[in-house]
Amino acid sequence: MKKTFFTILLLALGLQTWACTNLIVGKKASADGSVMCTYNCDGFGFAGSLFYTPSGRHAEGELIAVNGWGPSHEGQYVKQVEYTYNVVGLMNERQVTIVETTFDGRLELVNREGLLDYFTLMRLALQRSSTAREAIRCMAELVEEYGYNSSGESITVCDPNEAWIMEIVGKGPGRKGAVWVALRIPDDCICAHANLSRIRQFPMEKKGRYNSISNKSFKHLNRPEVECVYAADVVSFAREKGFFTGKDADFSFRDAYCPIDFENVRYADARVWSFFRHHTSHEEMDKYLPYLNGDFSECDHLPLWVKPDALLSLRDLQRDMRDHFEGTALDMTADMTAGPWGMPIRPLPMHFKGSDSLDYFRERPIATQQSGFTMTCQMRSWLPDDVGGVTWFNCDDANMVAYVPLYCCITQVPDPFRPENNAHNEFSDKSAFWMNNWVANMVYPRYSMMIGDLRKAQDELEDYYFADQDSVLVAIEKMMPAQRQSYLNQKSIAYAERMMTRWDKLAKFLIVRYNDQVVKRIDEQGNFQPWGRDPRGYDQQFIDAIGKATGDRYRLKEVIQRRER
């Protein structure tokens, strides 16, 4: 039996997912012992939705048709396995989670003849793997057998006990496999990647020691002391291509396969820096500002991971996903580029030219308007898989949405997140993507004026969802597996519907309260008062910028006359 592997959907997504962010938390760095990771899937032109693949048993000889994102691979297939796991979003029923960011790297290493793009590779691994280590092995073996046709990827691979970062890049036209390396993140550390290769030096395999192994030694992969796995030719291939000439011990994956420049450091590593800065010493992290400003003479990299000053909660991580460098030297709300109302959103292009012919750029933060969807994933080893794995999900900009909890065992996608309800070119009030965009695009232009009302709705929903989790755990204790799945299906559906109802109410409230550039007053219960307006004008920083840019153009005449006397 031959089955198509969501090729049309993946093609549409694959053209856009070039600028994403992953944040990662080890189980001893989290407040409750969870392994956690996040994903902002960013790219203009696509409407996000929730992927779903049901579990199933498959007949011997069954094939999956895979077209990939390069030239058509008509008539090419991947062998199916006997059993595939239920996959909700990017987490399977065993709580294995795989998310990614694209770093491109050396584009001459893209092999368009390879069958597997990175997203197909990730989803195949999710269907076939019960642990993070199995997923790494699965992806390595799949690209070796079928070829890899994407550019460079940093991939987060997690399960309830471990978090790994894996980086992979192809070998160019006519070369089927890929070169890659995967490192286990220490349990007490946090890590991140955001469109720039992050792995530099890594331990090499030594006879009789198993902390580091090549894919030739996969039989040792499940040894707990193995914390590094890599393609056997990752160094020799770099030598062959002229990317590296030094000693093996000095080999850096990033420097060989993704050389840095100012743009990829500022647009990518700045996001990692900001995340680390939230949870470690500001003074220590600010020492990396010269690096972010393009000075690589003293330092040319961030640490791959850091130990946080305090344990992170899931809500901490969700706040991190809403970051625009606030309170840092790169703060996007702190100068006139934020406009009259401190807007942390910037239009494309990323760089532009002034009338003086000078070149300029804009910052690229973690939270951005072009996100198709966002998720924060929680994996808990002390709970049964069906309730231990939760993807907190929504469509559009992480800063502007409420994260909705969805359990990894569900078999029904809530209607607001279904692909057919989230067309990219047609508004629908049944679509989470479009309801969230409706609200966000009202708030963006008058951000500091309106964001408080959005935060109130956002906190109201997320407070409810978090408070309700304990009751869910109590409710399932005496349920049989089938009952639990039905219950968690209904819970996830109810959570999504609650979000849609609240966002519809918020959209209508905003258009009434802020109609015609004035602000209607409300009482403590949120009811409109019959009379009165709040006189909220421009942010002070913008007023000051007006004076500097226009001189006396907008100064009150009587003030000027008094001064002249």
N, C-alpha and C positions, 0 to 999 in steps of 0.2 A: 504494500500500500504506500502511495506517495503523497506527502503532505507539503503544502507551501508554508514557509516559515515567516509569515507576516512581512513579505518582501516589500509590498507597497508602502506599508506604514513605516518600516525601517528606512526605506529610501527617502521618504519625506523628512524623517527626523534626521537622518545622517547628513543631509546637506547643511544642517544648521548647528549641530552640537559641537561647535568649535571653540567655545569660550565658557567653560564651566568651572565650578569650585567644589572641592571636597575637603571637609574638615573631619578629623579622625581622633577618637578618644579610646585609649586602652582601658581595660576593666578596672585597673587599680588607680586610674586617673579620674574615674567617674564617681559621683557621689553615692550611687547605689550598686556599684559593681557591674553595670552594663558595659558592653562594648557598644560604641556609638559611631556613626558616620553620617555625613550629609552630602547632598547633591543639589546644587543649583544648575539646572540644565538650560543653558543660555544660548540664544540665537534668534535673531529677528526672522519673522516670516513663518513661524509655525505655532499652532495652538497645542498646548500641552494636554495630555490625557494620561490615564493610568493603564499601563500594559498589564495583560493578564494571560497566563497560559495554564490550563488545568493539568493536574497530574494524570498519569495514564500508564497502562501496560501496553506493550507494543509487540507486534508479531515479528518473528525472525525474518530478516531481509527487508524490513520496512525502511523507506528512505524519506528524507526531508529535502524538498527542492529549495535551494538557496541561490538567489540572484546577486546578492551583494550590492555595493554602491558604485562599483566601477562599470566597465562595459558589461553587457548582458552575458550571463553564464547559463544561457538556456540549455536545459538538459543536464545540468550538473547537480549532484545531490550529496548530502551528508548522511552517513549511516545512522539510523536511529538506534537507541539503546533499549534494553528490556523494560526499564521503568524510568519515567521522568517525573520530577517533583512539581507540585503546585507552585506557581510563581506569581506573586502580586507585586506590581511595580518592579523593583529590582531586588526583592528579597524572596527566598523560597520557603517552603514549609518547614525546613530544618533551620531556619533563621540565618542561612548563608546570604550575604548581601554583597553585591558587586556594583560599584559606581566608578565614574571615570572623569578625567579631563584630558583634552587633546593638547599635546605640545608640538606637533608637527615635526620639529627637528629637521633632519636632512631630507628634503622632499625627493631627492634622487633615489631614496630607498623605498619609495612607494612602488608596490608591484600590483598594477591594476589587473593582472592576470590571476592573482590570488583569489580564492573563493570567499574567504571570510573577512568581513569588515569587523571592526572592534565591537560594535553593538550586537551583531549576530553572535560573535564569539562569547560575549558576556552572557547573553541569554541562553545559549546552549549550555554553558558551564553551570548556570543556575539550575537548569533542568536536570543536570546530571551529577550534582555534587552535594554531599552531606556535610562537608567541612570546608574551611577556607583553603586548607592544603590540597584537598581533592580538586577544588576549583582551579588552583594555580596549575596543577598537573594537567587537568583537563584542557585548559586553554593552550598550554604549551604543546600538548600532543595534537590538538586539533589543527593548529597553524602549521605544524610539521607535516601533517598528512594532507591538508587541503589548501594551504597557502593563506597568506595574510595580505589584504589589499588596502589597509588604512595607513595613515602616517603615524607619527609617534603618539603613544598613549601612556598616561599614568593611570593606573587602575587600583582602586581600593578594594580589597577582598577581606571580608570580615565574617566571623561566626560568633556564637555566644562566648567564646573563650579567647579568641585571638583576632588581632588586626594586622593586616599585611599591606604593603605598598609594592606594586609590581609595575615595572616599566618595560615597554615593548616597542620595537620598531622593525619594519620589514627589512629585506635584503636587496630590494631593487628588482627591476624587470628580469624575469627568467630565473629568479631565485625563490623557491617555494616557501621556505620557513621564515623565521624571525629571530632576532637577537633580543634577549630580555634578561631581567634580573628581578628578584622578589626578595624583600626583607621583612622580617617580622618586626613590628613596632613594639618596643618595650611596654609591658602592661601599665607602667606608671607614667607613661608619657602621652603627649598629644602630637599630632602630625597634621600636615595639610599639603595639598598641591593644587595648582590653579593655572594650568596651561604652560607650565615650564617643567622640564625634567628636574627631578629633585635628588635622584640617587647619584652620588659621586663614587668614592671608593667603597668597596665592600670586601668582606673576607673571602679568600679563595680556598677551594677544597684542598685538604691535606690528608694524606693516607692515615687511616686509623682515627681520624677526628671527623665528627659529623655535625659540627655547628654550621658548616657551609658545604653544600653539595651542588654538583652540576646535574643537568637532566639525565646524564648517563647513570647517575646513582639514585634515581627516583625511588628505588626499593627502600631507601632509608628515609624517605620524606616524612613519615609519621613518627620518627624519633623526636621526642620533645625538645632535645637539644639542637635540632636543626632550625636555624633562624635565618638562613640565607640559601636561596636556590637560584641558579642561573643557567642560561644556555651555555653549553660546553664551548661554543665558538664565539662567545660574546667579545672576548679580547682579540682572538686571532682574526676575526672578521674585520674588526676596526683596523688592525695592522694591514690586512690585505687591501683595504680601501684607502689607506693613507691617513686615517683619522687619528692614529695613535702610534707613537714610536718608542715610548719609554719602557720601563720595567713593569711587569704584570702588577706588582704591588702598588704602583702609582696610577693604575688605570682608573679613570673616572668615566662612568657611563654617560653622565650629563655632558662632559666636555667633549667626548668623542661623538656622541650622537645628537646633541642639541646645544651647540655653542651659544653662549649668551651674548646679548647686546643690550643697550639701554632700554629699548622698547619691550623686549620680552621680560626683562627684570622688573621694570616699572609697572607694566600692565599685569604681570602674573605674580611674581614673588612679593610684591607689595601687599597683596591680599593675604598671603601666608604670614607675612610680618605683622599685619594688623591683628590677625587671630592670635598669634603668639603673644602680642603685646597686651591683649585683654587678660591674659592669664599668667604672665610672668612680669618681671621688673621692667617698668617703662624705661628706666635709665639704661638698662642693659640692651633692650631692643632698639632704643634710639641710636645706639652706636652703629647700627646697620644703615642709617639714613644715607651716608655717602654712597654705599653700594646701591641703594635704591635710586640715587641721583646719578648713577652712571659712572661713579669713581670706583674702579675695581683694583686700584693699586694696593690698598691695604687689606681688603677683604672682597672675595668674589662669590660668596654664597651665604645663605642662611643655614642654620642648623637644620638637619633633616627632621629632627623631633626635639621637643623640650619637655622638661618635667614641670607641670604647672605649680603655681604657688598654693592653689587650693583646688579641691576636687570639683569637677564640673558636673552640673546637673543637665538634664535634657533641655530644660528651659534656658540655661546659659547658652547652650549650643544653638538653640533657635534664635536667641538674640544675636549671637555672633553671625548668623546668616543674614542679618538685616543691617550689616555694617556698611558705612560709607566713610570710613576713616575718621569718624567723629572724635574730637578731642586730641587729634594727632597733628603732626606737621602737614599731613596730606588731607586734612578735613575738607570735604567737598561742600560744606554748608557755611564756611567761614570767610568767604570773600565775595566780591561782586559777581563772580561767575555763577554764584548760586541764585542770582536774580533778586527781584524785589522781596521774595518770601522764602529765602533760604532753601531753595530746592536742591537736593542732592542728586538730581537726575541730569544727565547731559545728552544732547543729541549726537548722532553720528555726523561726521566722521570722527575717528579717534584722534587724528591730527589734521591741522588746517593751517592756512596761510593768511596772515594779516595783510592789510592794505600797504603796510610797510615792507612786504615781501619776507617778513620773518616767519619762521615755522613755529607752530604751537601744538600742544597736545592736551588732551583731557585725561583725568584720572579714570581708572577702571576698578571699581570697588567690588566687594563680594555680592552685595545686593544690587540688582540692575533691572531696568524696566523690561529688557528683552528676554527674561526667563520664560521658558515655556511651562516648566513646572519646577517645584522645589520639594525636597523631602529631607527629613531628619529621621534616621533609622536607629532603632534601639533593639539590642539583642541581649536577652537575659538568661543566663545559664541555669539559674535556680528554679526556673518556671518551666512548665511543659511548653514544647515548641509552639503549639497553636496559639497560646496567649503570650508567650515570652517574646516573640518577634513582632514588633509594631513599626509600621512605616507611617510617620506623621507627614501627611501629603497635602499639597494643594497646587493649583495651576496659577502661573504668573509670578510676579515679583515677590520674593520672600519677605521683603520689608512691608508689603502692602496686603498680605493675606494672613488668615488664621490657619495654623497647621491642624489638620484633621487626622485623628488616629484610625488606622486601618490595620487589622490583624493579618498575619502572614498566612493564615489557613483559609481565608475567605474564598468563596467560590462564586460570589456575585459582586461585580463591580458596581459601586453606587452610580446611579444615573448621571449625576453632574460630572463625573470623571470618565465616562465612557467615550471612546474615540468618536463614535457617530454623533455625539451631542456637542462636540468641540471642534466644529469646522473652522478653519482659520480665516475664511472670507465671508462668514455669515453670522451676524449676531444672534444669540439665542439666550433667553432668560432661563433656559434649562442647562446652560453651559457654565461650569465653574470658571473656565478661562474667561469667558466674556463678562460674567457678573463681576469677577475680580477686576478685570480691566476697566469696566464701567466706573467703578469706584476709584480705582487708582488714577485714572486719567482725569477725574475731577479734582483729585487732591494734588497731583503733581504741580500744576501751575501756581497754586497758592498754598504751598506745602506747610510752612510754619503756621499759617492761619488755620488750616484744616486738619493737620495730622493728629491733633489731640482727639478729635471725634472718631477717627479711624482707630487709634490706639485703644480707646474705650471699648469699642466693639470687638477688637482683636483680643484684648485681655479678657473680656467677658466670656467669649467662646473658649479660649484656651484654659481659663480658670475652671470652667465647667468640665472640659474634657479631662484635665488632670485630676480634678476632684472625683470624677466618676470612675477612674481606673481601679480604685480599691474595691468598689462595689462589683465591678466586673469579675475580679479575682475571687471574691466571695461567692458570686452567683454560679460560677462554673465548677466549684469544688465537688459537688455531688452529681454533676451531669455526666452522662455517657458521651463518648467522642462525637457521635452524630448530633446529639443535642447541643454540644458545645459549639460545633461548627455553625449550626443554624442560628444559635444565639449570637455568635460573634459576627455572622453575616448581617443580622438585623441591627446589631449595635453599630457597625460601620456605616450601614445605609442611613440610620437615624442621625449619626454624627454629621454626615455629609449634608443631609437635608436641613439640619439645624443651621449649619453654616450658610447654606443658600438663602434660607429665610431671613437670617440676621443681616446678610449682605444686601438683600433686596430692601430691607427696612433702612439700612444705612445709606444706600444710594438715594432713596427718596428723601431722607432727612437732609442730606447734604445739599441737594438741589434747592430745597426750600430754605434752609438756613443761610446759604451763601449766595442767594440769587442776586444778580446785578451788582456784584462787587461790594455788597454790604453784609453785615453779620447780624442776624436776628438774635436777640437775647433769649436764653432759656433758663428755667429754674433748676433747682437741685435734682429734680426728677427727670429732667430732659425735656420738659414741655415748653413750647414757645410762649413767651410773654406777649401780651397784646400790643405793647408799645415798646419802643426803644431799640437802639442799635449799638453794637460794640464798635467803637472807632479804631479798628485795627488797620494801620497803614503799613508802609514798607518796613522791612527790617532795617535797623539802624545802619548796618554796614553798607547797605545799598544807598541809603540817603547820603551817607558820607561820600560814597563813590560818585554820586550825582554832582555834589558840590565840586569835587576835584575835576570832574570831566567837563562841566559846563560853566564854571566860573559864576558870573552874575546872572546867567540866563534865567534861572528860576528863583532868584532871591527876591523877597518882598521889597517893593520899591521904598516904602516908608523906612524900612530898616537901613537901606542904602543911603537915603537922604539924611537920616539922623546922624549917620557916621560921617557924612560929608560935611555937616555943620560943625 
